[in-house]
Amino acid sequence: MKNRLEEIRNERGINQEVLAKDLSVSRQTISSLENGRYNPSIILAFKIARYFSMAIEDIFIYEEDLK
C-alpha cells in the first residue's frame, strides 16, 4: 500500500514528531509509514484521516495485485 502522508504532512507544515505526538504513536511509526515499511492498523488510518480532515482513500492508496 502506498500513501501520501509525507506529502500532506509537509504541505501543512507539520513535522514527524508533532504528528506522532498528536496521534499517540512514535516518530519511528510515522517514518515507517512514510517510507512504506509499515501499513497502519485501520484505527490508525482513521486517526490520520481525521487529523487531516480527509478520507482514508485520499491518504492511503491500495494497489490490488490483479495477477
N, C-alpha and C positions, 0 to 999 in steps of 0.2 A: 504494500500500500504506500502510495506517495502522499505528501502533504505540502501545504503552503504555509505552514506555521511560521517558519523563519521570515518569509516574505511579509506576512501580515504583521508579525511582531515588530519587524523593522519599520514598516510603514507607519506604525503607531508610536514609534519611539520608545518601545518597552524592551528592556534588556532581559536576558535569560533569568537572571537572579530575581528580578522583580516578579516576572511571570510565575516562576517556580514558587515563590513565597505566597503569591496571591492564590495559587491553585493547591497549595499544601503538598507540593512534591519537591524533589531535589532538582537542583540546576542540571545535574547529570541526566535526569529523566528528560528534561526539555531538550538538552543537547542530543540525546539519543533519538528522540522523536524527530528532530530536525534533520538528523543525518540518516534517517531511515533504518536505524538499527533496532528500533523498538516500535511496536504497534500499541497504541493506547487501549486500555480497557474501554468498554462502552461508556462507563461512568466518567472516566477522564475525558473522553472525546466530547461528551455532553458538556462537561465543565468548561472545556476550552471553547467550544462553540458559544456557550452562553457568555463567557467572559468577553468575547469579541462581538457579541450580538450578531452572530452569523449562523447559518445552517451547517451542520456537520459536513454535509456534502460539498460545501464551499471551501472547507479547510482540508478535508481528507478525501483523497481520490483512490477509490478501489479499482484496481485493474484486474478484471477477471481473466483467468487463464482459459482461453477458449479452445485449447488443443484437445 
